[in-house]
Amino acid sequence: MKAFLQTVRLLLSDLASSLLFLVLFSLTHNAVLSACLGMLLGLIQIAVQFARRKPIDVMEWVSLFLVIASGTATVLTDDPRFVLFKPSAIYAIIGIVMLRPGWMNRYLPPIARAVASDIATYVGFAWAGLMFISAMLNAYLAMSKDVATWALTMTIFGIASKAVLSIAGFAAIRLTARQRIRAMPADEREDLLISTGWQAKSSTLPKSA
């Protein structure tokens, strides 16, 4: 559960600027305000990473670039219809990025990366597929529905679909990792647990008790 919550936290962090824009625009219908605050949040996130001297992942850079590019276009045009189509471009670009094998490794604990990276790759492809479906759905709603229907549908679909895929993907990786670890020879399993920190943690408990 701790690893799952860490995965969700990182995903929400990477998409925070885009999510903030969508929420603010749904509530205020103010394209300029929503875009400016979304860009500000993206810049603050990167600034905090620099201040803490933490590495910045490619997904974080992609998220910042998309927010600034689309936000600037929104501020310059103040066109609500452009804003409605903007998430489709964001979803499509993120989907293309998610086709890169191994992008999910950032969200996995070391032991899962060691034994279930192939399953994580498949889950990553599933995420890419969800992004493309979201892009097409958003484009359809932008062309055929009013703003209120677009905002409500995309909010419900976005939260529900991502929650389901997060849980299903985490479960698939976790179950596969556990099965493969149990199937290992004892010596190999022990070496793996020690190298990933799991064995070290359990072995120190009796000494600290």
TARAJO-V343693 format. One record per residue. RES is the residue in one small letter. PSI is psi in degrees with one decimal (* if undefined). OMEGA is omega in whole degrees, 0 to 359 (none if undefined). D_CENTER is the distance of its C-alpha to the mean C-alpha in Angstrom with 2 decimals. Layout:
[[RES,PSI,OMEGA,D_CENTER] [RES,PSI,OMEGA,D_CENTER]]
//
This chain:
[[m,-38.2,179,17.21] [k,-42.9,179,16.62] [a,-38.7,178,14.29] [f,-45.2,180,12.34] [l,-35.1,177,12.21] [q,-40.5,178,11.13] [t,-47.7,180,8.08] [v,-41.3,181,7.29] [r,-43.7,180,8.45] [l,-41.1,178,6.46] [l,-44.9,179,2.97] [l,-36.1,178,5.78] [s,-44.1,180,7.42] [d,-33.0,183,5.70] [l,8.0,188,6.05] [a,-44.2,182,9.17] [s,-44.0,179,11.73] [s,-41.0,179,11.10] [l,-40.1,178,11.04] [l,-43.5,178,14.10] [f,-48.4,183,15.81] [l,-42.6,181,15.57] [v,-47.5,182,16.83] [l,-41.3,180,19.56] [f,-37.0,178,20.73] [s,-34.6,184,20.98] [l,-39.3,188,23.08] [t,-22.6,187,25.14] [h,23.2,178,25.23] [n,101.2,186,25.63] [a,-42.3,184,23.77] [v,-48.1,180,24.96] [l,-46.2,182,24.17] [s,-42.0,181,20.63] [a,-42.9,181,19.98] [c,-44.1,180,21.69] [l,-35.6,176,19.88] [g,-43.5,178,16.44] [m,-39.7,179,17.68] [l,-43.7,179,19.21] [l,-42.3,179,16.14] [g,-42.4,179,14.34] [l,-38.9,179,17.57] [i,-41.7,180,17.98] [q,-45.1,180,14.71] [i,-39.3,179,15.85] [a,-40.3,179,19.37] [v,-40.6,178,18.57] [q,-42.8,178,17.01] [f,-43.7,182,20.23] [a,-36.3,179,22.41] [r,-1.4,180,21.17] [r,40.4,177,21.48] [k,146.0,178,18.11] [p,143.6,181,16.72] [i,118.4,184,14.19] [d,157.8,181,11.69] [v,-35.6,180,11.73] [m,-32.7,178,8.17] [e,-40.4,177,9.54] [w,-41.5,179,12.69] [v,-44.6,179,11.48] [s,-43.9,180,9.84] [l,-44.4,180,13.20] [f,-44.7,182,15.31] [l,-41.1,181,14.19] [v,-43.8,181,14.68] [i,-44.3,182,18.03] [a,-50.9,181,19.27] [s,-34.6,178,18.69] [g,-41.8,179,19.70] [t,-43.2,178,22.84] [a,-38.5,180,23.77] [t,-43.4,180,23.43] [v,-40.1,182,25.63] [l,-34.9,184,28.15] [t,-30.8,185,28.50] [d,42.7,184,27.78] [d,108.1,181,27.48] [p,-36.4,181,25.78] [r,-37.3,176,25.74] [f,-39.7,180,23.88] [v,-39.5,181,21.27] [l,-35.9,180,20.93] [f,-21.8,185,20.37] [k,-43.6,179,17.98] [p,-30.2,178,14.79] [s,-42.8,177,16.04] [a,-41.3,180,16.17] [i,-48.6,179,12.70] [y,-43.3,182,11.34] [a,-43.7,180,13.87] [i,-43.0,177,13.17] [i,-38.0,178,9.44] [g,-40.8,178,10.84] [i,-43.1,178,13.46] [v,-38.2,182,11.40] [m,-8.4,174,9.63] [l,-10.0,178,13.29] [r,117.1,179,13.89] [p,136.5,176,14.77] [g,-3.2,183,13.50] [w,-23.6,181,10.19] [m,-10.1,183,8.88] [n,-30.3,179,11.84] [r,-29.1,185,10.32] [y,2.5,185,8.80] [l,146.8,172,12.21] [p,157.6,184,15.53] [p,-39.6,184,18.32] [i,-35.4,178,20.25] [a,-38.0,177,17.58] [r,-32.5,184,17.11] [a,-34.8,188,20.90] [v,-12.4,185,21.67] [a,29.8,181,18.84] [s,-29.7,179,17.02] [d,-38.8,177,18.37] [i,-38.5,177,16.87] [a,-34.9,177,13.41] [t,-43.8,178,14.20] [y,-41.0,177,15.17] [v,-37.9,177,12.11] [g,-39.2,176,10.17] [f,-36.7,177,12.84] [a,-39.7,177,12.39] [w,-41.0,178,8.83] [a,-43.6,178,10.67] [g,-41.1,179,13.42] [l,-38.4,179,11.62] [m,-41.3,180,10.58] [f,-39.5,177,14.29] [i,-42.3,179,15.61] [s,-38.8,179,13.90] [a,-44.1,181,15.43] [m,-41.3,179,18.76] [l,-43.1,180,18.84] [n,-42.1,180,18.19] [a,-41.2,179,20.91] [y,-46.2,181,23.26] [l,-38.2,180,22.95] [a,-34.2,182,23.42] [m,-29.7,192,26.55] [s,-10.4,185,28.11] [k,165.2,177,27.19] [d,173.1,185,27.74] [v,-41.3,182,25.25] [a,-44.3,179,25.38] [t,-42.6,178,24.70] [w,-49.2,184,21.81] [a,-45.2,182,20.16] [l,-46.6,183,20.88] [t,-46.5,182,19.83] [m,-32.5,178,16.49] [t,-48.7,181,15.69] [i,-47.6,180,16.86] [f,-42.7,182,15.39] [g,-47.6,182,11.90] [i,-47.9,185,11.94] [a,-47.4,183,13.99] [s,-41.3,180,12.41] [k,-35.6,178,8.86] [a,-44.5,181,10.89] [v,-46.4,181,13.19] [l,-35.9,177,11.00] [s,-47.2,181,9.23] [i,-45.9,181,12.86] [a,-43.6,180,14.42] [g,-43.2,178,12.35] [f,-42.7,180,12.86] [a,-42.3,180,16.46] [a,-44.2,179,17.13] [i,-44.1,182,16.14] [r,-47.4,181,18.02] [l,-41.8,179,21.05] [t,-43.7,180,21.39] [a,-44.3,181,21.24] [r,-43.3,180,23.84] [q,-43.1,182,26.08] [r,-36.1,178,26.11] [i,-42.6,179,26.82] [r,-29.8,181,29.63] [a,-9.3,181,31.08] [m,152.0,169,31.45] [p,152.2,187,34.88] [a,-44.1,182,35.39] [d,-43.7,180,35.69] [e,-40.9,179,32.59] [r,-41.8,180,30.58] [e,-42.1,178,32.03] [d,-40.6,180,31.24] [l,-46.0,181,27.59] [l,-37.5,179,27.32] [i,-43.9,183,29.11] [s,-27.5,180,27.11] [t,0.4,175,23.76] [g,-8.3,184,25.30] [w,-44.1,181,25.68] [q,-36.8,181,29.41] [a,-40.0,181,30.11] [k,-45.4,182,28.78] [s,-34.4,183,30.85] [s,-21.7,180,33.91] [t,-12.1,181,34.14] [l,-47.7,180,34.24] [p,-33.5,182,37.94] [k,-32.4,182,38.98] [s,-9.2,182,37.45] [a,*,none,38.83]]
//
